[in-house]
Amino acid sequence: MYISFSITYFYLLIFLSYFFLSSIYDIKTRKVPCILHLIFILLGFPVFIYFNLQTKAGFTPESILSPLIRFIPGIILSLISIASKGGLGIGDAVFITVSAFFIPVNYILLLVISGFITASMAGIFILVYGKLTGKHLYTVSLPFIPFMLPGLYFILRDMEYTGGLI
């Protein structure tokens, strides 16, 4: 298989770096540093503008709204985080919002849904284990970003510029 290096592969590598760095911080500290989000916003914004606005023929309402729709899942997760008083970490919501600079909305939704499914399966396992061993594990907190890894697999498998890399 021949892979040529282009701006899209570079863009993908930036997103993968962001995903794995955020996962590591989320596992270790249950927090993702704001500076990490800021760095990847600064890296993603110019290419986001290039791919979504510069390459379009003209400015129509669709050409402006279509790229902005990517940010809706992150905004909704931010509102859920605020409403749940940190039940879902604000760093996780910001991660999804910043990911919108790199991947389209269908892949963002795939990440979020796969994260919720795998995190709920892990939560059920922890609760059952706690019941069986007689331990009180109701206050265990889970890092959310690493649970999005199954969604990342499907994204890499389906993205047109990975060429079916996986």
C-alpha positions in Angstrom: 0.0 0.0 0.0 1.4 3.4 -1.0 0.7 6.4 1.3 1.7 9.8 0.1 2.2 12.6 2.6 -0.2 15.5 2.2 -1.9 18.2 4.2 -4.8 15.8 5.0 -2.4 13.2 6.5 -0.7 15.9 8.5 -4.2 17.1 9.7 -5.0 13.5 10.7 -1.8 13.1 12.6 -2.5 16.3 14.5 -5.9 15.0 15.5 -4.5 11.6 16.5 -1.8 13.4 18.6 -4.6 15.4 20.3 -6.7 12.4 20.9 -3.9 10.3 22.5 -2.4 13.2 24.5 -5.8 14.1 25.9 -6.5 10.4 26.7 -3.2 10.1 28.6 -3.9 13.2 30.7 -7.5 12.1 31.3 -6.4 8.7 32.5 -3.6 10.1 34.7 -5.3 13.1 36.3 -9.0 13.0 35.2 -8.3 16.5 33.7 -7.1 17.7 30.3 -4.9 20.9 30.6 -6.4 24.0 29.0 -3.0 24.7 27.3 -3.4 21.4 25.4 -6.8 22.4 24.1 -5.4 25.8 23.2 -2.4 24.4 21.3 -4.6 22.2 19.2 -7.1 25.0 18.6 -4.3 27.0 17.2 -3.1 24.1 15.1 -6.5 23.2 13.8 -8.0 26.6 13.1 -6.0 27.5 10.0 -6.5 24.2 8.3 -10.2 24.2 9.3 -10.6 27.6 7.6 -8.7 26.4 4.6 -10.7 23.2 4.1 -14.1 24.7 4.9 -14.1 28.3 3.7 -11.1 29.0 1.5 -11.8 26.1 -0.9 -15.5 27.0 -1.4 -16.6 28.9 -4.5 -18.4 31.6 -2.6 -20.0 32.6 0.6 -23.5 31.1 0.8 -25.5 30.4 4.0 -24.8 26.7 3.5 -21.0 27.2 3.2 -21.0 29.1 6.5 -23.4 27.0 8.5 -22.2 23.6 7.3 -18.8 23.9 9.1 -20.3 25.4 12.2 -22.7 22.4 12.7 -19.6 20.4 13.7 -19.4 22.4 16.9 -23.0 21.6 18.1 -22.2 18.3 19.8 -19.4 19.9 21.8 -21.7 22.8 22.8 -24.4 20.3 23.9 -21.9 18.3 25.9 -20.7 21.6 27.6 -24.2 22.4 28.6 -24.7 18.8 30.0 -21.4 19.2 31.9 -22.6 22.5 33.4 -26.1 21.1 34.2 -24.7 18.0 35.8 -22.2 20.0 37.8 -19.2 18.1 36.5 -20.8 14.6 36.1 -19.4 14.8 32.6 -16.2 16.7 32.7 -15.9 20.0 31.0 -12.6 18.9 29.6 -14.3 16.1 27.8 -16.8 18.5 26.3 -14.0 20.9 25.3 -12.2 17.9 23.7 -15.3 17.2 21.5 -15.6 20.9 20.6 -11.9 21.2 19.6 -12.2 17.9 17.7 -14.7 19.7 15.4 -11.7 21.5 13.9 -10.3 18.2 12.7 -13.2 15.8 11.9 -16.7 16.2 10.5 -19.9 16.0 12.6 -20.8 12.4 11.7 -17.4 11.3 13.1 -17.8 13.5 16.2 -21.1 11.8 16.9 -19.5 8.4 16.3 -16.8 9.3 18.9 -19.4 10.5 21.4 -21.8 7.6 21.0 -19.0 5.0 21.2 -17.6 6.8 24.3 -21.0 6.6 26.0 -21.5 3.0 25.1 -18.1 1.7 26.2 -18.1 3.9 29.3 -21.6 2.6 30.3 -20.4 -1.0 29.8 -17.4 -0.3 32.0 -19.6 1.4 34.6 -22.0 -1.6 34.7 -19.0 -3.9 35.1 -17.7 -1.8 38.0 -21.1 -1.8 39.7 -21.5 -5.5 39.3 -18.0 -6.2 40.5 -18.7 -3.9 43.5 -21.9 -5.8 44.4 -20.2 -9.2 44.1 -17.3 -8.2 46.3 -19.3 -6.1 48.7 -17.4 -2.9 47.9 -19.1 0.5 47.6 -17.9 1.6 44.1 -20.7 4.1 43.4 -18.4 7.1 43.5 -15.8 5.8 41.0 -15.1 8.3 38.3 -14.1 7.2 34.8 -12.0 9.1 32.2 -14.3 9.6 29.2 -11.9 10.4 26.4 -10.2 6.9 26.4 -13.6 5.3 26.0 -13.9 6.9 22.6 -11.1 4.7 21.2 -13.6 2.2 19.5 -15.1 5.2 17.7 -11.6 6.3 16.6 -11.0 2.9 15.1 -14.2 3.2 12.9 -13.2 6.8 12.0 -9.8 5.7 10.8 -11.3 2.8 8.9 -13.8 5.0 7.1 -12.1 8.3 6.5 -11.5 9.0 2.8 -8.0 10.4 3.3 -6.7 7.5 5.3 -7.4 5.3 2.3 -8.8 2.6 4.6 -5.6 2.7 6.6 -7.0 0.3 9.1 
